[in-house]
C-alpha cells in the first residue's frame, strides 16, 4: 500500500501508468503490450494521469474494471498475457492495480499488429527490424549468432585462425596423435581435421560443430571468429577506436585513431588491434621507489582485457552499430551495442552473474580469446581496484563502461604531437590498403599461437619479467614453462629481450615485437 502511494505521489514513470477509468480498450491494450515488451510495470486505474489526483472506483466499478482488464489481456494482446490484478483501498473507494511482467514471448503486439515499447512515461511504436530481432533474442526465439551469412563460403574463412581454434579446443585429442609443438605448426589444416575425426576435412568439421547451417550457409559466429574479411559480410561488426585530445567526444583534434582497414578482420584480429591501441595510448606508470622498477599501464592490463572481450563477445548482433572505444584525458569509454539483456542489472554483472546474449558465439570464443566463460571477468577486473562505472542505456541501446584515469596520469596537451599524429594516421591509410589483402598479419603466418601464448604476447606490450609472465599464467617458474611460453615466443619473433646481450641478466624482461 505504501509503495503504491509513493509511486502515485512520484507521478507517472516508465514502470507505472495512471488511468482514471478504462474508456478505450485499445488504448489499455497498447499499454499492456508496451509493458510486456519492456521490463514490465503497473497500470493503476483510479488516478488522473494529468494531475495525479485520486478518483477512486466504487465497488461495481472495481468489478467491471477487473473483468475488462482480464479480457483485454487475453483478447487484445497478441500473444495473450497473464496479469495480476489487485485492489487498494483509499478514501472514498478503491484503486485497481494491474501488474504486468516482462514478457517471455516477445515481441507482443496489439490486435492491429502494432508493436509498442515503453519510452519513459510514454510509449512508442516499433518499426525497426533490428529492435524486433533484439526482443526475439532476449526471449530465446532467435539466435543472431546462428543466423546465416548470405553467399559466404568456407573459402572466405581464414585457415590459420581455424587451425588455432581447433588446436585449443581439441588439445588433448591432438596430443594423443602427437600433433603438438612443431608437428602441429607444420601440419596442414586438413591433417588436423583428419586427426580430430578420421576422414573429416575442414568443411565437415565446421558443419559438425554447427558453424555451417543445414542449408550450407556459414553462421554469423563462423564469420566473426574465422572470417578473412569479416566486414565485407558484416560491415558493422567492427570497432572504432579514437584517442581524443581533451575530455569531449566533440573534440576536433585526436591523438590517435585506428583506421577502418586496420580493424578489418575477425574477432581475434579486432581484439589484438584494440589492445595495441590501449598500450600505445595509455601511460606506463612506475611501480616501486627504484628508478629501474617495473612499469605498468595506468589502467591494469587485465581489466582492459576483460572489458574488451566482453564488448566484442556480448554485444548485440542485431544492432547495426560498431563497438566504440574512446580514450580521453580523464577517462576511457567502451561503448558496446545493446543494453544489458535478459533483465540483467549492473549489480548482477558486478556479482558475476552470467547470462550470455550470444550463447553459441560465447561458448566458442573461449578457444580464441583470453577469457574463462564463467562470468567472472567483470569481477576479476573490479578486483584490480580501479575507478569504473557501468551504464546500461535502454533508450540508446548500448552498454557503456567508463574507466577513470588518475589525475597524475592524464595526458598533457601537446598540440604539435597531435597534429603530427593526425598526419601520420592519414598517411597510414595507403599502407593499410596493401595489408588488407593479406589473409592474416605476418605473425600468424609463422606459428599458430595458443590462446595463452597470444595473451602473453599482448601482455608484454609493456616489458615483463619472467616471474610476471609465469604469475599471469598461474604456472610455476620451471624450465618447461619458460620454454613453452617465453623461449618459443622469442624464437618465433613475437617477443624480444630488453637486454639481448645478456640473456641471463637478473633484470631481463621481455616485450612484444611490434610489426610494421
C-alpha positions, 0 to 999 in steps of 0.5 A: 500500500505504501509503495503504491502511494509513493509511486502515485505521489512520484507521478507517472514513470516508465514502470507505472501508468495512471488511468482514471477509468478504462474508456478505450480498450485499445488504448489499455491494450497498447499499454499492456503490450508496451509493458510486456515488451519492456521490463514490465510495470503497473497500470493503476486505474483510479488516478488522473494521469494529468494531475495525479489526483485520486478518483477512486472506483466504487465497488461495481466499478472495481468489478467491471474494471477487473473483468475488462482488464482480464479480457483485454489481456487475453483478447487484445494482446497478441500473444495473450498475457497473464496479469495480476490484478489487485485492489487498494483501498483509499478514501472514498473507494478503491484503486485497481492495480494491474501488474504486468511482467516482462514478457517471455514471448516477445515481441507482443503486439496489439490486435492491429499488429502494432508493436509498442515499447515503453519510452519513459512515461510514454510509449512508442511504436516499433518499426525497426527490424533490428529492435524486433530481432533484439526482443526475439533474442532476449526471449530465446526465439532467435539466435543472431549468432546462428543466423546465416551469412548470405553467399559466404563460403568456407573459402572466405574463412581464414585457415590459420585462425581455424587451425588455432581454434581447433588446436585449443579446443581439441588439445588433448585429442591432438596430443594423443596423435602427437600433433603438438609443438612443431608437428602441429605448426607444420601440419596442414589444416586438413591433417588436423581435421583428419586427426580430430575425426578420421576422414573429416576435412575442414568443411565437415568439421565446421558443419559438425560443430554447427558453424555451417547451417543445414542449408550450407550457409556459414553462421554469423559466429563462423564469420566473426571468429574465422572470417578473412574479411569479416566486414565485407559480410558484416560491415558493422561488426567492427570497432572504432577506436579514437584517442581524443585530445581533451575530455569531449567526444566533440573534440576536433583534434585526436591523438590517435585513431585506428583506421577502418582497414586496420580493424578489418578482420575477425574477432581475434584480429579486432581484439589484438588491434584494440589492445595495441591501441590501449598500450600505445595510448595509455601511460606506463606508470612506475611501480616501486621507489627504484628508478629501474622498477617495473612499469605498468599501464595506468589502467591494469592490463587485465581489466582492459582485457576483460572489458574488451572481450566482453564488448566484442563477445556480448554485444548485440548482433542485431544492432547495426552499430560498431563497438566504440572505444574512446580514450580521453584525458580523464577517462576511457569509454567502451561503448558496446551495442545493446543494453544489458539483456535478459533483465540483467542489472549492473549489480548482477554483472558486478556479482558475476552473474552470467547470462550470455546474449550470444550463447553459441558465439560465447561458448566458442570464443573461449578457444580464441580469446583470453577469457574463462566463460564463467562470468567472472571477468567483470569481477576479476577486473573490479578486483584490480581496484580501479575507478569504473562505472557501468551504464546500461542505456535502454533508450540508446541501446548500448552498454557503456563502461567508463574507466577513470584515469588518475589525475597524475596520469592524464595526458598533457596537451601537446598540440604539435604531437597531435597534429603530427599524429593526425598526419601520420594516421592519414598517411597510414591509410595507403599502407593499410590498403596493401595489408588488407589483402593479406589473409592474416598479419605476418605473425600468424603466418609463422606459428599458430599461437595458443590462446595463452601464448597470444595473451602473453604476447599482448601482455608484454606490450609493456616489458615483463619479467619472467616471474610476471609472465609465469604469475599471469599464467598461474604456472610455476617458474620451471624450465618447461614453462619458460620454454613453452611460453617465453623461449618459443615466443622469442624464437618465433619473433613475437617477443624480444629481450630488453637486454639481448646481450645478456640473456641471463641478466637478473633484470631481463624482461621481455616485450612484444615485437611490434610489426610494421 
